[in-house]
Amino acid sequence: MTGSRTKVGEVADKVAEKRQLDRALEEGLEETFPGSDPVNVTQPPPSKADHHVKRRD
């Protein structure tokens, strides 16, 4: 009986570990969403409609 109890405990531990990893992954994805959008490091040139907007160089 001890052998089967140990296996049940091991399975429960693995399930708990997987749930924790899934939660951590989900949190990481939420923190970095949307990950596919690149960071815009340049300012686009002004358009004709932006003539009143002052921009710094």
NURO-95626 format. One record per atom (N, C-alpha, C, CB): residue number from 1; x, y, z; residue in three letters. Coordinates in nm, 4 decimals. Glycine has a CB too. Example, Ala and Ser with C-alpha at 12.3 -4.5 7.8 and 13.67 -1.06 7.14 Angstrom:
BEGIN
  num         u         v         w  residuo
    1    1.3190   -0.5690    0.7800      ALA
    1    1.2300   -0.4500    0.7800      ALA
    1    1.3200   -0.3300    0.7800      ALA
    1    1.1308   -0.4473    0.9046      ALA
    2    1.2850   -0.2250    0.7080      SER
    2    1.3670   -0.1060    0.7140      SER
    2    1.2900    0.0030    0.7870      SER
    2    1.4084   -0.0598    0.5725      SER
This chain:
BEGIN
  num         u         v         w  residuo
    1    0.0815   -0.1186    0.0000      MET
    1    0.0000    0.0000    0.0000      MET
    1    0.0866    0.1260    0.0000      MET
    1   -0.0931   -0.0008    0.1197      MET
    2    0.2019    0.1221    0.0626      THR
    2    0.2888    0.2387    0.0706      THR
    2    0.3370    0.2808   -0.0676      THR
    2    0.4080    0.2099    0.1612      THR
    3    0.3649    0.1818   -0.1542      GLY
    3    0.4119    0.2124   -0.2889      GLY
    3    0.3102    0.2905   -0.3692      GLY
    3    0.4467    0.0858   -0.3615      GLY
    4    0.1842    0.2526   -0.3628      SER
    4    0.0820    0.3237   -0.4397      SER
    4    0.0570    0.4626   -0.3818      SER
    4   -0.0487    0.2434   -0.4423      SER
    5    0.0684    0.4759   -0.2511      ARG
    5    0.0499    0.6069   -0.1875      ARG
    5    0.1611    0.7017   -0.2295      ARG
    5    0.0465    0.5933   -0.0335      ARG
    6    0.2825    0.6499   -0.2401      THR
    6    0.3948    0.7319   -0.2832      THR
    6    0.3739    0.7787   -0.4269      THR
    6    0.5268    0.6538   -0.2706      THR
    7    0.3259    0.6887   -0.5131      LYS
    7    0.3007    0.7268   -0.6520      LYS
    7    0.1922    0.8331   -0.6608      LYS
    7    0.2610    0.6045   -0.7346      LYS
    8    0.0889    0.8200   -0.5801      VAL
    8   -0.0182    0.9193   -0.5795      VAL
    8    0.0383    1.0543   -0.5362      VAL
    8   -0.1343    0.8756   -0.4857      VAL
    9    0.1232    1.0537   -0.4359      GLY
    9    0.1867    1.1775   -0.3895      GLY
    9    0.2760    1.2383   -0.4960      GLY
    9    0.2679    1.1513   -0.2636      GLY
   10    0.3499    1.1540   -0.5679      GLU
   10    0.4371    1.2030   -0.6747      GLU
   10    0.3550    1.2645   -0.7873      GLU
   10    0.5249    1.0892   -0.7292      GLU
   11    0.2458    1.1992   -0.8225      VAL
   11    0.1590    1.2515   -0.9284      VAL
   11    0.0992    1.3851   -0.8850      VAL
   11    0.0463    1.1501   -0.9627      VAL
   12    0.0544    1.3927   -0.7607      ALA
   12   -0.0029    1.5172   -0.7091      ALA
   12    0.1013    1.6288   -0.7109      ALA
   12   -0.0570    1.4968   -0.5660      ALA
   13    0.2255    1.5964   -0.6753      ASP
   13    0.3326    1.6958   -0.6782      ASP
   13    0.3588    1.7442   -0.8204      ASP
   13    0.4608    1.6377   -0.6180      ASP
   14    0.3594    1.6520   -0.9158      LYS
   14    0.3831    1.6895   -1.0554      LYS
   14    0.2698    1.7769   -1.1084      LYS
   14    0.3985    1.5641   -1.1429      LYS
   15    0.1471    1.7436   -1.0718      VAL
   15    0.0320    1.8231   -1.1151      VAL
   15    0.0409    1.9635   -1.0557      VAL
   15   -0.1012    1.7547   -1.0735      VAL
   16    0.0750    1.9726   -0.9283      ALA
   16    0.0875    2.1028   -0.8626      ALA
   16    0.1997    2.1848   -0.9259      ALA
   16    0.1133    2.0849   -0.7117      ALA
   17    0.3108    2.1199   -0.9576      GLU
   17    0.4231    2.1896   -1.0203      GLU
   17    0.3840    2.2404   -1.1592      GLU
   17    0.5459    2.0967   -1.0300      GLU
   18    0.3126    2.1583   -1.2352      LYS
   18    0.2685    2.1995   -1.3692      LYS
   18    0.1723    2.3172   -1.3602      LYS
   18    0.2013    2.0819   -1.4430      LYS
   19    0.0821    2.3143   -1.2641      ARG
   19   -0.0117    2.4259   -1.2472      ARG
   19    0.0635    2.5545   -1.2138      ARG
   19   -0.1145    2.3942   -1.1365      ARG
   20    0.1638    2.5432   -1.1264      GLN
   20    0.2426    2.6608   -1.0895      GLN
   20    0.3169    2.7154   -1.2116      GLN
   20    0.3425    2.6262   -0.9767      GLN
   21    0.3757    2.6271   -1.2904      LEU
   21    0.4463    2.6707   -1.4107      LEU
   21    0.3504    2.7336   -1.5114      LEU
   21    0.5197    2.5528   -1.4748      LEU
   22    0.2320    2.6763   -1.5261      ASP
   22    0.1321    2.7326   -1.6167      ASP
   22    0.0891    2.8718   -1.5714      ASP
   22    0.0103    2.6402   -1.6259      ASP
   23    0.0700    2.8889   -1.4402      ARG
   23    0.0328    3.0206   -1.3872      ARG
   23    0.1438    3.1220   -1.4114      ARG
   23    0.0015    3.0117   -1.2369      ARG
   24    0.2685    3.0800   -1.3887      ALA
   24    0.3820    3.1696   -1.4096      ALA
   24    0.3945    3.2079   -1.5571      ALA
   24    0.5122    3.1038   -1.3605      ALA
   25    0.3740    3.1123   -1.6456      LEU
   25    0.3788    3.1399   -1.7889      LEU
   25    0.2681    3.2368   -1.8280      LEU
   25    0.3669    3.0097   -1.8697      LEU
   26    0.1488    3.2132   -1.7797      GLU
   26    0.0356    3.3005   -1.8116      GLU
   26    0.0619    3.4427   -1.7625      GLU
   26   -0.0943    3.2458   -1.7491      GLU
   27    0.1157    3.4552   -1.6417      GLU
   27    0.1466    3.5871   -1.5872      GLU
   27    0.2529    3.6560   -1.6729      GLU
   27    0.1943    3.5756   -1.4405      GLU
   28    0.3548    3.5812   -1.7116      GLY
   28    0.4592    3.6381   -1.7966      GLY
   28    0.4055    3.6838   -1.9305      GLY
   28    0.5693    3.5378   -1.8181      GLY
   29    0.3153    3.6065   -1.9880      LEU
   29    0.2554    3.6460   -2.1155      LEU
   29    0.1700    3.7712   -2.1003      LEU
   29    0.1710    3.5321   -2.1720      LEU
   30    0.0957    3.7796   -1.9911      GLU
   30    0.0123    3.8973   -1.9681      GLU
   30    0.0978    4.0217   -1.9463      GLU
   30   -0.0795    3.8749   -1.8479      GLU
   31    0.2103    4.0062   -1.8779      GLU
   31    0.2983    4.1194   -1.8498      GLU
   31    0.3657    4.1726   -1.9763      GLU
   31    0.4038    4.0790   -1.7483      GLU
   32    0.3868    4.0872   -2.0743      THR
   32    0.4588    4.1277   -2.1945      THR
   32    0.3684    4.1438   -2.3154      THR
   32    0.5657    4.0281   -2.2255      THR
   33    0.2365    4.1364   -2.2981      PHE
   33    0.1437    4.1471   -2.4104      PHE
   33    0.1367    4.2900   -2.4591      PHE
   33    0.0044    4.0976   -2.3711      PHE
   34    0.1312    4.3211   -2.5819      PRO
   34    0.1519    4.2324   -2.6958      PRO
   34    0.3004    4.2200   -2.7259      PRO
   34    0.0759    4.2836   -2.8194      PRO
   35    0.3479    4.1018   -2.7250      GLY
   35    0.4898    4.0765   -2.7463      GLY
   35    0.5326    4.0873   -2.8904      GLY
   35    0.5246    3.9424   -2.6956      GLY
   36    0.4393    4.0877   -2.9828      SER
   36    0.4755    4.0912   -3.1239      SER
   36    0.4979    4.2332   -3.1748      SER
   36    0.3681    4.0241   -3.2061      SER
   37    0.4547    4.3333   -3.1001      ASP
   37    0.4726    4.4711   -3.1447      ASP
   37    0.6129    4.5193   -3.1108      ASP
   37    0.3672    4.5632   -3.0808      ASP
   38    0.6893    4.5598   -3.2107      PRO
   38    0.8243    4.6080   -3.1827      PRO
   38    0.8205    4.7455   -3.1164      PRO
   38    0.9070    4.6138   -3.3118      PRO
   39    0.9252    4.7777   -3.0455      VAL
   39    0.9377    4.9080   -2.9824      VAL
   39    0.9700    5.0095   -3.0910      VAL
   39    1.0472    4.9073   -2.8706      VAL
   40    0.9009    5.1214   -3.0903      ASN
   40    0.9256    5.2263   -3.1885      ASN
   40    1.0310    5.3202   -3.1320      ASN
   40    0.7945    5.3037   -3.2240      ASN
   41    1.1515    5.3157   -3.1871      VAL
   41    1.2602    5.3982   -3.1357      VAL
   41    1.2816    5.5229   -3.2196      VAL
   41    1.3882    5.3180   -3.1298      VAL
   42    1.2145    5.5349   -3.3309      THR
   42    1.2270    5.6533   -3.4153      THR
   42    1.0929    5.7236   -3.4250      THR
   42    1.2788    5.6160   -3.5556      THR
   43    1.1001    5.8520   -3.4457      GLN
   43    0.9791    5.9315   -3.4607      GLN
   43    0.9519    5.9471   -3.6100      GLN
   43    0.9929    6.0712   -3.3901      GLN
   44    0.8315    5.9175   -3.6561      PRO
   44    0.8026    5.9339   -3.7982      PRO
   44    0.8056    6.0820   -3.8361      PRO
   44    0.6656    5.8721   -3.8333      PRO
   45    0.8331    6.1117   -3.9616      PRO
   45    0.8337    6.2521   -4.0037      PRO
   45    0.6932    6.3111   -3.9923      PRO
   45    0.8861    6.2655   -4.1490      PRO
   46    0.6844    6.4413   -3.9693      PRO
   46    0.5523    6.5026   -3.9560      PRO
   46    0.4751    6.4980   -4.0876      PRO
   46    0.5656    6.6473   -3.9083      PRO
   47    0.3464    6.4794   -4.0752      SER
   47    0.2602    6.4818   -4.1934      SER
   47    0.2067    6.6237   -4.2117      SER
   47    0.1427    6.3789   -4.1800      SER
   48    0.1361    6.6478   -4.3186      LYS
   48    0.0786    6.7805   -4.3430      LYS
   48   -0.0188    6.8192   -4.2321      LYS
   48    0.0074    6.7840   -4.4793      LYS
   49   -0.0881    6.7207   -4.1766      ALA
   49   -0.1842    6.7495   -4.0695      ALA
   49   -0.1144    6.7826   -3.9375      ALA
   49   -0.2779    6.6305   -4.0497      ALA
   50    0.0145    6.7527   -3.9275      ASP
   50    0.0894    6.7784   -3.8041      ASP
   50    0.1658    6.9102   -3.8076      ASP
   50    0.1859    6.6651   -3.7782      ASP
   51    0.1358    6.9991   -3.8982      HIS
   51    0.2144    7.1216   -3.9118      HIS
   51    0.2117    7.2073   -3.7850      HIS
   51    0.1631    7.2026   -4.0292      HIS
   52    0.1101    7.1951   -3.7037      HIS
   52    0.0990    7.2744   -3.5815      HIS
   52    0.1706    7.2096   -3.4622      HIS
   52   -0.0473    7.2958   -3.5477      HIS
   53    0.2152    7.0870   -3.4754      VAL
   53    0.2801    7.0153   -3.3662      VAL
   53    0.4291    7.0453   -3.3677      VAL
   53    0.2547    6.8628   -3.3769      VAL
   54    0.4811    7.0907   -3.2530      LYS
   54    0.6246    7.1157   -3.2429      LYS
   54    0.6921    6.9886   -3.1949      LYS
   54    0.6550    7.2346   -3.1470      LYS
   55    0.7985    6.9511   -3.2625      ARG
   55    0.8721    6.8299   -3.2262      ARG
   55    1.0143    6.8664   -3.1893      ARG
   55    0.8708    6.7270   -3.3417      ARG
   56    1.0684    6.7872   -3.0980      ARG
   56    1.2082    6.8064   -3.0597      ARG
   56    1.2949    6.7136   -3.1423      ARG
   56    1.2292    6.7808   -2.9080      ARG
   57    1.4137    6.7585   -3.1741      ASP
   57    1.5087    6.6737   -3.2480      ASP
   57    1.5901    6.5904   -3.1549      ASP
   57    1.6006    6.7571   -3.3344      ASP
